[in-house]
Amino acid sequence: MSERIGRYREFWPFYVGEHSRRWTRRMHFVGTTGAVALVVAAAALREPLLLPAALVCGYFFAWLSHLLIERNRPATFTYPLFSLAGDFHMWALMWQGRMDAEAERVAAAKPEAPTP
């Protein structure tokens, strides 16, 4: 059994590894952007019913990408707060056009698994 990650700094490389495919990251970007837009709309329109829609939007695209593209289990189930922070960290890097380079950097820094 592996040890639980206790710090975000240690979680980030794990998170990036769980989002190794470009289209997984893009689907997350769509979902997070939609969720942020719905939260802003909820505040601007004073319409609290848009808040659950924001959650559905964000998680729908993310979880769908893990199911169909990445084929792994979303980190949200094990690390909900770190995962939320990771989503926004990745989203910000994508807005800046730096996430693909970050994914390559993390992949290059990952130690190779021993061969049997």
Phi and psi restraints in degrees (range 20) as a CNS / XPLOR table:
assign (resid 1 and name C) (resid 2 and name N)
       (resid 2 and name CA) (resid 2 and name C) 1.0 -82.1 20.0 2
assign (resid 2 and name N) (resid 2 and name CA)
       (resid 2 and name C) (resid 3 and name N) 1.0 156.1 20.0 2
assign (resid 2 and name C) (resid 3 and name N)
       (resid 3 and name CA) (resid 3 and name C) 1.0 -77.6 20.0 2
assign (resid 3 and name N) (resid 3 and name CA)
       (resid 3 and name C) (resid 4 and name N) 1.0 142.2 20.0 2
assign (resid 3 and name C) (resid 4 and name N)
       (resid 4 and name CA) (resid 4 and name C) 1.0 -70.6 20.0 2
assign (resid 4 and name N) (resid 4 and name CA)
       (resid 4 and name C) (resid 5 and name N) 1.0 138.2 20.0 2
assign (resid 4 and name C) (resid 5 and name N)
       (resid 5 and name CA) (resid 5 and name C) 1.0 -73.3 20.0 2
assign (resid 5 and name N) (resid 5 and name CA)
       (resid 5 and name C) (resid 6 and name N) 1.0 129.9 20.0 2
assign (resid 5 and name C) (resid 6 and name N)
       (resid 6 and name CA) (resid 6 and name C) 1.0 -109.4 20.0 2
assign (resid 6 and name N) (resid 6 and name CA)
       (resid 6 and name C) (resid 7 and name N) 1.0 -10.8 20.0 2
assign (resid 6 and name C) (resid 7 and name N)
       (resid 7 and name CA) (resid 7 and name C) 1.0 -132.8 20.0 2
assign (resid 7 and name N) (resid 7 and name CA)
       (resid 7 and name C) (resid 8 and name N) 1.0 144.5 20.0 2
assign (resid 7 and name C) (resid 8 and name N)
       (resid 8 and name CA) (resid 8 and name C) 1.0 -61.0 20.0 2
assign (resid 8 and name N) (resid 8 and name CA)
       (resid 8 and name C) (resid 9 and name N) 1.0 -36.6 20.0 2
assign (resid 8 and name C) (resid 9 and name N)
       (resid 9 and name CA) (resid 9 and name C) 1.0 -57.5 20.0 2
assign (resid 9 and name N) (resid 9 and name CA)
       (resid 9 and name C) (resid 10 and name N) 1.0 -35.7 20.0 2
assign (resid 9 and name C) (resid 10 and name N)
       (resid 10 and name CA) (resid 10 and name C) 1.0 -81.0 20.0 2
assign (resid 10 and name N) (resid 10 and name CA)
       (resid 10 and name C) (resid 11 and name N) 1.0 -28.7 20.0 2
assign (resid 10 and name C) (resid 11 and name N)
       (resid 11 and name CA) (resid 11 and name C) 1.0 -71.6 20.0 2
assign (resid 11 and name N) (resid 11 and name CA)
       (resid 11 and name C) (resid 12 and name N) 1.0 -37.6 20.0 2
assign (resid 11 and name C) (resid 12 and name N)
       (resid 12 and name CA) (resid 12 and name C) 1.0 -53.5 20.0 2
assign (resid 12 and name N) (resid 12 and name CA)
       (resid 12 and name C) (resid 13 and name N) 1.0 -49.5 20.0 2
assign (resid 12 and name C) (resid 13 and name N)
       (resid 13 and name CA) (resid 13 and name C) 1.0 -60.8 20.0 2
assign (resid 13 and name N) (resid 13 and name CA)
       (resid 13 and name C) (resid 14 and name N) 1.0 -37.2 20.0 2
assign (resid 13 and name C) (resid 14 and name N)
       (resid 14 and name CA) (resid 14 and name C) 1.0 -61.9 20.0 2
assign (resid 14 and name N) (resid 14 and name CA)
       (resid 14 and name C) (resid 15 and name N) 1.0 -47.2 20.0 2
assign (resid 14 and name C) (resid 15 and name N)
       (resid 15 and name CA) (resid 15 and name C) 1.0 -59.5 20.0 2
assign (resid 15 and name N) (resid 15 and name CA)
       (resid 15 and name C) (resid 16 and name N) 1.0 -46.6 20.0 2
assign (resid 15 and name C) (resid 16 and name N)
       (resid 16 and name CA) (resid 16 and name C) 1.0 -62.0 20.0 2
assign (resid 16 and name N) (resid 16 and name CA)
       (resid 16 and name C) (resid 17 and name N) 1.0 -40.7 20.0 2
assign (resid 16 and name C) (resid 17 and name N)
       (resid 17 and name CA) (resid 17 and name C) 1.0 -62.9 20.0 2
assign (resid 17 and name N) (resid 17 and name CA)
       (resid 17 and name C) (resid 18 and name N) 1.0 -31.5 20.0 2
assign (resid 17 and name C) (resid 18 and name N)
       (resid 18 and name CA) (resid 18 and name C) 1.0 -76.9 20.0 2
assign (resid 18 and name N) (resid 18 and name CA)
       (resid 18 and name C) (resid 19 and name N) 1.0 -8.2 20.0 2
assign (resid 18 and name C) (resid 19 and name N)
       (resid 19 and name CA) (resid 19 and name C) 1.0 -125.2 20.0 2
assign (resid 19 and name N) (resid 19 and name CA)
       (resid 19 and name C) (resid 20 and name N) 1.0 47.0 20.0 2
assign (resid 19 and name C) (resid 20 and name N)
       (resid 20 and name CA) (resid 20 and name C) 1.0 -74.2 20.0 2
assign (resid 20 and name N) (resid 20 and name CA)
       (resid 20 and name C) (resid 21 and name N) 1.0 -21.8 20.0 2
assign (resid 20 and name C) (resid 21 and name N)
       (resid 21 and name CA) (resid 21 and name C) 1.0 -93.8 20.0 2
assign (resid 21 and name N) (resid 21 and name CA)
       (resid 21 and name C) (resid 22 and name N) 1.0 134.0 20.0 2
assign (resid 21 and name C) (resid 22 and name N)
       (resid 22 and name CA) (resid 22 and name C) 1.0 -55.3 20.0 2
assign (resid 22 and name N) (resid 22 and name CA)
       (resid 22 and name C) (resid 23 and name N) 1.0 -41.0 20.0 2
assign (resid 22 and name C) (resid 23 and name N)
       (resid 23 and name CA) (resid 23 and name C) 1.0 -71.6 20.0 2
assign (resid 23 and name N) (resid 23 and name CA)
       (resid 23 and name C) (resid 24 and name N) 1.0 -26.0 20.0 2
assign (resid 23 and name C) (resid 24 and name N)
       (resid 24 and name CA) (resid 24 and name C) 1.0 -63.4 20.0 2
assign (resid 24 and name N) (resid 24 and name CA)
       (resid 24 and name C) (resid 25 and name N) 1.0 -46.6 20.0 2
assign (resid 24 and name C) (resid 25 and name N)
       (resid 25 and name CA) (resid 25 and name C) 1.0 -63.4 20.0 2
assign (resid 25 and name N) (resid 25 and name CA)
       (resid 25 and name C) (resid 26 and name N) 1.0 -39.2 20.0 2
assign (resid 25 and name C) (resid 26 and name N)
       (resid 26 and name CA) (resid 26 and name C) 1.0 -66.3 20.0 2
assign (resid 26 and name N) (resid 26 and name CA)
       (resid 26 and name C) (resid 27 and name N) 1.0 -39.7 20.0 2
assign (resid 26 and name C) (resid 27 and name N)
       (resid 27 and name CA) (resid 27 and name C) 1.0 -63.8 20.0 2
assign (resid 27 and name N) (resid 27 and name CA)
       (resid 27 and name C) (resid 28 and name N) 1.0 -39.9 20.0 2
assign (resid 27 and name C) (resid 28 and name N)
       (resid 28 and name CA) (resid 28 and name C) 1.0 -61.5 20.0 2
assign (resid 28 and name N) (resid 28 and name CA)
       (resid 28 and name C) (resid 29 and name N) 1.0 -40.7 20.0 2
assign (resid 28 and name C) (resid 29 and name N)
       (resid 29 and name CA) (resid 29 and name C) 1.0 -61.0 20.0 2
assign (resid 29 and name N) (resid 29 and name CA)
       (resid 29 and name C) (resid 30 and name N) 1.0 -44.1 20.0 2
assign (resid 29 and name C) (resid 30 and name N)
       (resid 30 and name CA) (resid 30 and name C) 1.0 -61.7 20.0 2
assign (resid 30 and name N) (resid 30 and name CA)
       (resid 30 and name C) (resid 31 and name N) 1.0 -47.3 20.0 2
assign (resid 30 and name C) (resid 31 and name N)
       (resid 31 and name CA) (resid 31 and name C) 1.0 -64.4 20.0 2
assign (resid 31 and name N) (resid 31 and name CA)
       (resid 31 and name C) (resid 32 and name N) 1.0 -44.0 20.0 2
assign (resid 31 and name C) (resid 32 and name N)
       (resid 32 and name CA) (resid 32 and name C) 1.0 -67.1 20.0 2
assign (resid 32 and name N) (resid 32 and name CA)
       (resid 32 and name C) (resid 33 and name N) 1.0 -40.9 20.0 2
assign (resid 32 and name C) (resid 33 and name N)
       (resid 33 and name CA) (resid 33 and name C) 1.0 -62.3 20.0 2
assign (resid 33 and name N) (resid 33 and name CA)
       (resid 33 and name C) (resid 34 and name N) 1.0 -44.2 20.0 2
assign (resid 33 and name C) (resid 34 and name N)
       (resid 34 and name CA) (resid 34 and name C) 1.0 -62.3 20.0 2
assign (resid 34 and name N) (resid 34 and name CA)
       (resid 34 and name C) (resid 35 and name N) 1.0 -41.4 20.0 2
assign (resid 34 and name C) (resid 35 and name N)
       (resid 35 and name CA) (resid 35 and name C) 1.0 -63.5 20.0 2
assign (resid 35 and name N) (resid 35 and name CA)
       (resid 35 and name C) (resid 36 and name N) 1.0 -44.7 20.0 2
assign (resid 35 and name C) (resid 36 and name N)
       (resid 36 and name CA) (resid 36 and name C) 1.0 -62.5 20.0 2
assign (resid 36 and name N) (resid 36 and name CA)
       (resid 36 and name C) (resid 37 and name N) 1.0 -44.0 20.0 2
assign (resid 36 and name C) (resid 37 and name N)
       (resid 37 and name CA) (resid 37 and name C) 1.0 -61.1 20.0 2
assign (resid 37 and name N) (resid 37 and name CA)
       (resid 37 and name C) (resid 38 and name N) 1.0 -39.4 20.0 2
assign (resid 37 and name C) (resid 38 and name N)
       (resid 38 and name CA) (resid 38 and name C) 1.0 -69.3 20.0 2
assign (resid 38 and name N) (resid 38 and name CA)
       (resid 38 and name C) (resid 39 and name N) 1.0 -36.3 20.0 2
assign (resid 38 and name C) (resid 39 and name N)
       (resid 39 and name CA) (resid 39 and name C) 1.0 -65.7 20.0 2
assign (resid 39 and name N) (resid 39 and name CA)
       (resid 39 and name C) (resid 40 and name N) 1.0 -43.7 20.0 2
assign (resid 39 and name C) (resid 40 and name N)
       (resid 40 and name CA) (resid 40 and name C) 1.0 -62.3 20.0 2
assign (resid 40 and name N) (resid 40 and name CA)
       (resid 40 and name C) (resid 41 and name N) 1.0 -44.3 20.0 2
assign (resid 40 and name C) (resid 41 and name N)
       (resid 41 and name CA) (resid 41 and name C) 1.0 -63.0 20.0 2
assign (resid 41 and name N) (resid 41 and name CA)
       (resid 41 and name C) (resid 42 and name N) 1.0 -40.1 20.0 2
assign (resid 41 and name C) (resid 42 and name N)
       (resid 42 and name CA) (resid 42 and name C) 1.0 -60.3 20.0 2
assign (resid 42 and name N) (resid 42 and name CA)
       (resid 42 and name C) (resid 43 and name N) 1.0 -41.3 20.0 2
assign (resid 42 and name C) (resid 43 and name N)
       (resid 43 and name CA) (resid 43 and name C) 1.0 -70.6 20.0 2
assign (resid 43 and name N) (resid 43 and name CA)
       (resid 43 and name C) (resid 44 and name N) 1.0 -45.5 20.0 2
assign (resid 43 and name C) (resid 44 and name N)
       (resid 44 and name CA) (resid 44 and name C) 1.0 -66.9 20.0 2
assign (resid 44 and name N) (resid 44 and name CA)
       (resid 44 and name C) (resid 45 and name N) 1.0 -38.1 20.0 2
assign (resid 44 and name C) (resid 45 and name N)
       (resid 45 and name CA) (resid 45 and name C) 1.0 -93.3 20.0 2
assign (resid 45 and name N) (resid 45 and name CA)
       (resid 45 and name C) (resid 46 and name N) 1.0 -4.2 20.0 2
assign (resid 45 and name C) (resid 46 and name N)
       (resid 46 and name CA) (resid 46 and name C) 1.0 53.3 20.0 2
assign (resid 46 and name N) (resid 46 and name CA)
       (resid 46 and name C) (resid 47 and name N) 1.0 50.2 20.0 2
assign (resid 46 and name C) (resid 47 and name N)
       (resid 47 and name CA) (resid 47 and name C) 1.0 -123.8 20.0 2
assign (resid 47 and name N) (resid 47 and name CA)
       (resid 47 and name C) (resid 48 and name N) 1.0 88.9 20.0 2
assign (resid 47 and name C) (resid 48 and name N)
       (resid 48 and name CA) (resid 48 and name C) 1.0 -64.0 20.0 2
assign (resid 48 and name N) (resid 48 and name CA)
       (resid 48 and name C) (resid 49 and name N) 1.0 -18.8 20.0 2
assign (resid 48 and name C) (resid 49 and name N)
       (resid 49 and name CA) (resid 49 and name C) 1.0 -68.4 20.0 2
assign (resid 49 and name N) (resid 49 and name CA)
       (resid 49 and name C) (resid 50 and name N) 1.0 -12.6 20.0 2
assign (resid 49 and name C) (resid 50 and name N)
       (resid 50 and name CA) (resid 50 and name C) 1.0 -77.2 20.0 2
assign (resid 50 and name N) (resid 50 and name CA)
       (resid 50 and name C) (resid 51 and name N) 1.0 -17.8 20.0 2
assign (resid 50 and name C) (resid 51 and name N)
       (resid 51 and name CA) (resid 51 and name C) 1.0 -65.0 20.0 2
assign (resid 51 and name N) (resid 51 and name CA)
       (resid 51 and name C) (resid 52 and name N) 1.0 -45.3 20.0 2
assign (resid 51 and name C) (resid 52 and name N)
       (resid 52 and name CA) (resid 52 and name C) 1.0 -62.5 20.0 2
assign (resid 52 and name N) (resid 52 and name CA)
       (resid 52 and name C) (resid 53 and name N) 1.0 -33.4 20.0 2
assign (resid 52 and name C) (resid 53 and name N)
       (resid 53 and name CA) (resid 53 and name C) 1.0 -63.7 20.0 2
assign (resid 53 and name N) (resid 53 and name CA)
       (resid 53 and name C) (resid 54 and name N) 1.0 -34.3 20.0 2
assign (resid 53 and name C) (resid 54 and name N)
       (resid 54 and name CA) (resid 54 and name C) 1.0 -63.4 20.0 2
assign (resid 54 and name N) (resid 54 and name CA)
       (resid 54 and name C) (resid 55 and name N) 1.0 -44.0 20.0 2
assign (resid 54 and name C) (resid 55 and name N)
       (resid 55 and name CA) (resid 55 and name C) 1.0 -62.6 20.0 2
assign (resid 55 and name N) (resid 55 and name CA)
       (resid 55 and name C) (resid 56 and name N) 1.0 -45.2 20.0 2
assign (resid 55 and name C) (resid 56 and name N)
       (resid 56 and name CA) (resid 56 and name C) 1.0 -61.5 20.0 2
assign (resid 56 and name N) (resid 56 and name CA)
       (resid 56 and name C) (resid 57 and name N) 1.0 -45.8 20.0 2
assign (resid 56 and name C) (resid 57 and name N)
       (resid 57 and name CA) (resid 57 and name C) 1.0 -59.5 20.0 2
assign (resid 57 and name N) (resid 57 and name CA)
       (resid 57 and name C) (resid 58 and name N) 1.0 -50.7 20.0 2
assign (resid 57 and name C) (resid 58 and name N)
       (resid 58 and name CA) (resid 58 and name C) 1.0 -60.8 20.0 2
assign (resid 58 and name N) (resid 58 and name CA)
       (resid 58 and name C) (resid 59 and name N) 1.0 -48.9 20.0 2
assign (resid 58 and name C) (resid 59 and name N)
       (resid 59 and name CA) (resid 59 and name C) 1.0 -75.9 20.0 2
assign (resid 59 and name N) (resid 59 and name CA)
       (resid 59 and name C) (resid 60 and name N) 1.0 -32.6 20.0 2
assign (resid 59 and name C) (resid 60 and name N)
       (resid 60 and name CA) (resid 60 and name C) 1.0 -57.8 20.0 2
assign (resid 60 and name N) (resid 60 and name CA)
       (resid 60 and name C) (resid 61 and name N) 1.0 -53.3 20.0 2
assign (resid 60 and name C) (resid 61 and name N)
       (resid 61 and name CA) (resid 61 and name C) 1.0 -66.4 20.0 2
assign (resid 61 and name N) (resid 61 and name CA)
       (resid 61 and name C) (resid 62 and name N) 1.0 -39.2 20.0 2
assign (resid 61 and name C) (resid 62 and name N)
       (resid 62 and name CA) (resid 62 and name C) 1.0 -65.2 20.0 2
assign (resid 62 and name N) (resid 62 and name CA)
       (resid 62 and name C) (resid 63 and name N) 1.0 -52.2 20.0 2
assign (resid 62 and name C) (resid 63 and name N)
       (resid 63 and name CA) (resid 63 and name C) 1.0 -67.8 20.0 2
assign (resid 63 and name N) (resid 63 and name CA)
       (resid 63 and name C) (resid 64 and name N) 1.0 -35.4 20.0 2
assign (resid 63 and name C) (resid 64 and name N)
       (resid 64 and name CA) (resid 64 and name C) 1.0 -61.9 20.0 2
assign (resid 64 and name N) (resid 64 and name CA)
       (resid 64 and name C) (resid 65 and name N) 1.0 -40.4 20.0 2
assign (resid 64 and name C) (resid 65 and name N)
       (resid 65 and name CA) (resid 65 and name C) 1.0 -66.8 20.0 2
assign (resid 65 and name N) (resid 65 and name CA)
       (resid 65 and name C) (resid 66 and name N) 1.0 -36.3 20.0 2
assign (resid 65 and name C) (resid 66 and name N)
       (resid 66 and name CA) (resid 66 and name C) 1.0 -67.8 20.0 2
assign (resid 66 and name N) (resid 66 and name CA)
       (resid 66 and name C) (resid 67 and name N) 1.0 -37.1 20.0 2
assign (resid 66 and name C) (resid 67 and name N)
       (resid 67 and name CA) (resid 67 and name C) 1.0 -70.5 20.0 2
assign (resid 67 and name N) (resid 67 and name CA)
       (resid 67 and name C) (resid 68 and name N) 1.0 -48.2 20.0 2
assign (resid 67 and name C) (resid 68 and name N)
       (resid 68 and name CA) (resid 68 and name C) 1.0 -94.6 20.0 2
assign (resid 68 and name N) (resid 68 and name CA)
       (resid 68 and name C) (resid 69 and name N) 1.0 -28.7 20.0 2
assign (resid 68 and name C) (resid 69 and name N)
       (resid 69 and name CA) (resid 69 and name C) 1.0 -107.1 20.0 2
assign (resid 69 and name N) (resid 69 and name CA)
       (resid 69 and name C) (resid 70 and name N) 1.0 -59.2 20.0 2
assign (resid 69 and name C) (resid 70 and name N)
       (resid 70 and name CA) (resid 70 and name C) 1.0 -78.4 20.0 2
assign (resid 70 and name N) (resid 70 and name CA)
       (resid 70 and name C) (resid 71 and name N) 1.0 -30.1 20.0 2
assign (resid 70 and name C) (resid 71 and name N)
       (resid 71 and name CA) (resid 71 and name C) 1.0 57.7 20.0 2
assign (resid 71 and name N) (resid 71 and name CA)
       (resid 71 and name C) (resid 72 and name N) 1.0 49.2 20.0 2
assign (resid 71 and name C) (resid 72 and name N)
       (resid 72 and name CA) (resid 72 and name C) 1.0 -141.3 20.0 2
assign (resid 72 and name N) (resid 72 and name CA)
       (resid 72 and name C) (resid 73 and name N) 1.0 176.0 20.0 2
assign (resid 72 and name C) (resid 73 and name N)
       (resid 73 and name CA) (resid 73 and name C) 1.0 -89.8 20.0 2
assign (resid 73 and name N) (resid 73 and name CA)
       (resid 73 and name C) (resid 74 and name N) 1.0 129.1 20.0 2
assign (resid 73 and name C) (resid 74 and name N)
       (resid 74 and name CA) (resid 74 and name C) 1.0 -57.2 20.0 2
assign (resid 74 and name N) (resid 74 and name CA)
       (resid 74 and name C) (resid 75 and name N) 1.0 139.3 20.0 2
assign (resid 74 and name C) (resid 75 and name N)
       (resid 75 and name CA) (resid 75 and name C) 1.0 -64.6 20.0 2
assign (resid 75 and name N) (resid 75 and name CA)
       (resid 75 and name C) (resid 76 and name N) 1.0 -17.4 20.0 2
assign (resid 75 and name C) (resid 76 and name N)
       (resid 76 and name CA) (resid 76 and name C) 1.0 -55.3 20.0 2
assign (resid 76 and name N) (resid 76 and name CA)
       (resid 76 and name C) (resid 77 and name N) 1.0 -34.9 20.0 2
assign (resid 76 and name C) (resid 77 and name N)
       (resid 77 and name CA) (resid 77 and name C) 1.0 -70.6 20.0 2
assign (resid 77 and name N) (resid 77 and name CA)
       (resid 77 and name C) (resid 78 and name N) 1.0 -28.1 20.0 2
assign (resid 77 and name C) (resid 78 and name N)
       (resid 78 and name CA) (resid 78 and name C) 1.0 -101.4 20.0 2
assign (resid 78 and name N) (resid 78 and name CA)
       (resid 78 and name C) (resid 79 and name N) 1.0 -37.0 20.0 2
assign (resid 78 and name C) (resid 79 and name N)
       (resid 79 and name CA) (resid 79 and name C) 1.0 -130.9 20.0 2
assign (resid 79 and name N) (resid 79 and name CA)
       (resid 79 and name C) (resid 80 and name N) 1.0 72.1 20.0 2
assign (resid 79 and name C) (resid 80 and name N)
       (resid 80 and name CA) (resid 80 and name C) 1.0 -61.2 20.0 2
assign (resid 80 and name N) (resid 80 and name CA)
       (resid 80 and name C) (resid 81 and name N) 1.0 -43.8 20.0 2
assign (resid 80 and name C) (resid 81 and name N)
       (resid 81 and name CA) (resid 81 and name C) 1.0 -74.5 20.0 2
assign (resid 81 and name N) (resid 81 and name CA)
       (resid 81 and name C) (resid 82 and name N) 1.0 -43.8 20.0 2
assign (resid 81 and name C) (resid 82 and name N)
       (resid 82 and name CA) (resid 82 and name C) 1.0 -61.4 20.0 2
assign (resid 82 and name N) (resid 82 and name CA)
       (resid 82 and name C) (resid 83 and name N) 1.0 -38.8 20.0 2
assign (resid 82 and name C) (resid 83 and name N)
       (resid 83 and name CA) (resid 83 and name C) 1.0 -65.1 20.0 2
assign (resid 83 and name N) (resid 83 and name CA)
       (resid 83 and name C) (resid 84 and name N) 1.0 -41.5 20.0 2
assign (resid 83 and name C) (resid 84 and name N)
       (resid 84 and name CA) (resid 84 and name C) 1.0 -62.1 20.0 2
assign (resid 84 and name N) (resid 84 and name CA)
       (resid 84 and name C) (resid 85 and name N) 1.0 -44.8 20.0 2
assign (resid 84 and name C) (resid 85 and name N)
       (resid 85 and name CA) (resid 85 and name C) 1.0 -62.0 20.0 2
assign (resid 85 and name N) (resid 85 and name CA)
       (resid 85 and name C) (resid 86 and name N) 1.0 -40.6 20.0 2
assign (resid 85 and name C) (resid 86 and name N)
       (resid 86 and name CA) (resid 86 and name C) 1.0 -63.2 20.0 2
assign (resid 86 and name N) (resid 86 and name CA)
       (resid 86 and name C) (resid 87 and name N) 1.0 -39.0 20.0 2
assign (resid 86 and name C) (resid 87 and name N)
       (resid 87 and name CA) (resid 87 and name C) 1.0 -59.0 20.0 2
assign (resid 87 and name N) (resid 87 and name CA)
       (resid 87 and name C) (resid 88 and name N) 1.0 -46.2 20.0 2
assign (resid 87 and name C) (resid 88 and name N)
       (resid 88 and name CA) (resid 88 and name C) 1.0 -73.1 20.0 2
assign (resid 88 and name N) (resid 88 and name CA)
       (resid 88 and name C) (resid 89 and name N) 1.0 -32.4 20.0 2
assign (resid 88 and name C) (resid 89 and name N)
       (resid 89 and name CA) (resid 89 and name C) 1.0 -62.8 20.0 2
assign (resid 89 and name N) (resid 89 and name CA)
       (resid 89 and name C) (resid 90 and name N) 1.0 -49.4 20.0 2
assign (resid 89 and name C) (resid 90 and name N)
       (resid 90 and name CA) (resid 90 and name C) 1.0 -63.5 20.0 2
assign (resid 90 and name N) (resid 90 and name CA)
       (resid 90 and name C) (resid 91 and name N) 1.0 -41.7 20.0 2
assign (resid 90 and name C) (resid 91 and name N)
       (resid 91 and name CA) (resid 91 and name C) 1.0 -59.2 20.0 2
assign (resid 91 and name N) (resid 91 and name CA)
       (resid 91 and name C) (resid 92 and name N) 1.0 -44.8 20.0 2
assign (resid 91 and name C) (resid 92 and name N)
       (resid 92 and name CA) (resid 92 and name C) 1.0 -64.0 20.0 2
assign (resid 92 and name N) (resid 92 and name CA)
       (resid 92 and name C) (resid 93 and name N) 1.0 -43.6 20.0 2
assign (resid 92 and name C) (resid 93 and name N)
       (resid 93 and name CA) (resid 93 and name C) 1.0 -64.6 20.0 2
assign (resid 93 and name N) (resid 93 and name CA)
       (resid 93 and name C) (resid 94 and name N) 1.0 -33.6 20.0 2
assign (resid 93 and name C) (resid 94 and name N)
       (resid 94 and name CA) (resid 94 and name C) 1.0 -69.6 20.0 2
assign (resid 94 and name N) (resid 94 and name CA)
       (resid 94 and name C) (resid 95 and name N) 1.0 -39.4 20.0 2
assign (resid 94 and name C) (resid 95 and name N)
       (resid 95 and name CA) (resid 95 and name C) 1.0 -59.1 20.0 2
assign (resid 95 and name N) (resid 95 and name CA)
       (resid 95 and name C) (resid 96 and name N) 1.0 -34.4 20.0 2
assign (resid 95 and name C) (resid 96 and name N)
       (resid 96 and name CA) (resid 96 and name C) 1.0 -85.0 20.0 2
assign (resid 96 and name N) (resid 96 and name CA)
       (resid 96 and name C) (resid 97 and name N) 1.0 -5.5 20.0 2
assign (resid 96 and name C) (resid 97 and name N)
       (resid 97 and name CA) (resid 97 and name C) 1.0 72.9 20.0 2
assign (resid 97 and name N) (resid 97 and name CA)
       (resid 97 and name C) (resid 98 and name N) 1.0 25.9 20.0 2
assign (resid 97 and name C) (resid 98 and name N)
       (resid 98 and name CA) (resid 98 and name C) 1.0 -114.2 20.0 2
assign (resid 98 and name N) (resid 98 and name CA)
       (resid 98 and name C) (resid 99 and name N) 1.0 -0.9 20.0 2
assign (resid 98 and name C) (resid 99 and name N)
       (resid 99 and name CA) (resid 99 and name C) 1.0 -73.1 20.0 2
assign (resid 99 and name N) (resid 99 and name CA)
       (resid 99 and name C) (resid 100 and name N) 1.0 -37.9 20.0 2
assign (resid 99 and name C) (resid 100 and name N)
       (resid 100 and name CA) (resid 100 and name C) 1.0 -61.3 20.0 2
assign (resid 100 and name N) (resid 100 and name CA)
       (resid 100 and name C) (resid 101 and name N) 1.0 -41.0 20.0 2
assign (resid 100 and name C) (resid 101 and name N)
       (resid 101 and name CA) (resid 101 and name C) 1.0 -65.9 20.0 2
assign (resid 101 and name N) (resid 101 and name CA)
       (resid 101 and name C) (resid 102 and name N) 1.0 -36.7 20.0 2
assign (resid 101 and name C) (resid 102 and name N)
       (resid 102 and name CA) (resid 102 and name C) 1.0 -65.7 20.0 2
assign (resid 102 and name N) (resid 102 and name CA)
       (resid 102 and name C) (resid 103 and name N) 1.0 -40.9 20.0 2
assign (resid 102 and name C) (resid 103 and name N)
       (resid 103 and name CA) (resid 103 and name C) 1.0 -63.0 20.0 2
assign (resid 103 and name N) (resid 103 and name CA)
       (resid 103 and name C) (resid 104 and name N) 1.0 -40.5 20.0 2
assign (resid 103 and name C) (resid 104 and name N)
       (resid 104 and name CA) (resid 104 and name C) 1.0 -65.6 20.0 2
assign (resid 104 and name N) (resid 104 and name CA)
       (resid 104 and name C) (resid 105 and name N) 1.0 -41.2 20.0 2
assign (resid 104 and name C) (resid 105 and name N)
       (resid 105 and name CA) (resid 105 and name C) 1.0 -62.2 20.0 2
assign (resid 105 and name N) (resid 105 and name CA)
       (resid 105 and name C) (resid 106 and name N) 1.0 -46.8 20.0 2
assign (resid 105 and name C) (resid 106 and name N)
       (resid 106 and name CA) (resid 106 and name C) 1.0 -64.4 20.0 2
assign (resid 106 and name N) (resid 106 and name CA)
       (resid 106 and name C) (resid 107 and name N) 1.0 -42.1 20.0 2
assign (resid 106 and name C) (resid 107 and name N)
       (resid 107 and name CA) (resid 107 and name C) 1.0 -62.8 20.0 2
assign (resid 107 and name N) (resid 107 and name CA)
       (resid 107 and name C) (resid 108 and name N) 1.0 -39.6 20.0 2
assign (resid 107 and name C) (resid 108 and name N)
       (resid 108 and name CA) (resid 108 and name C) 1.0 -69.3 20.0 2
assign (resid 108 and name N) (resid 108 and name CA)
       (resid 108 and name C) (resid 109 and name N) 1.0 -29.4 20.0 2
assign (resid 108 and name C) (resid 109 and name N)
       (resid 109 and name CA) (resid 109 and name C) 1.0 -84.5 20.0 2
assign (resid 109 and name N) (resid 109 and name CA)
       (resid 109 and name C) (resid 110 and name N) 1.0 -10.9 20.0 2
assign (resid 109 and name C) (resid 110 and name N)
       (resid 110 and name CA) (resid 110 and name C) 1.0 -71.7 20.0 2
assign (resid 110 and name N) (resid 110 and name CA)
       (resid 110 and name C) (resid 111 and name N) 1.0 128.0 20.0 2
assign (resid 110 and name C) (resid 111 and name N)
       (resid 111 and name CA) (resid 111 and name C) 1.0 -66.4 20.0 2
assign (resid 111 and name N) (resid 111 and name CA)
       (resid 111 and name C) (resid 112 and name N) 1.0 143.1 20.0 2
assign (resid 111 and name C) (resid 112 and name N)
       (resid 112 and name CA) (resid 112 and name C) 1.0 -69.8 20.0 2
assign (resid 112 and name N) (resid 112 and name CA)
       (resid 112 and name C) (resid 113 and name N) 1.0 144.0 20.0 2
assign (resid 112 and name C) (resid 113 and name N)
       (resid 113 and name CA) (resid 113 and name C) 1.0 -74.1 20.0 2
assign (resid 113 and name N) (resid 113 and name CA)
       (resid 113 and name C) (resid 114 and name N) 1.0 141.5 20.0 2
assign (resid 113 and name C) (resid 114 and name N)
       (resid 114 and name CA) (resid 114 and name C) 1.0 -65.1 20.0 2
assign (resid 114 and name N) (resid 114 and name CA)
       (resid 114 and name C) (resid 115 and name N) 1.0 143.6 20.0 2
assign (resid 114 and name C) (resid 115 and name N)
       (resid 115 and name CA) (resid 115 and name C) 1.0 -88.8 20.0 2
assign (resid 115 and name N) (resid 115 and name CA)
       (resid 115 and name C) (resid 116 and name N) 1.0 141.9 20.0 2
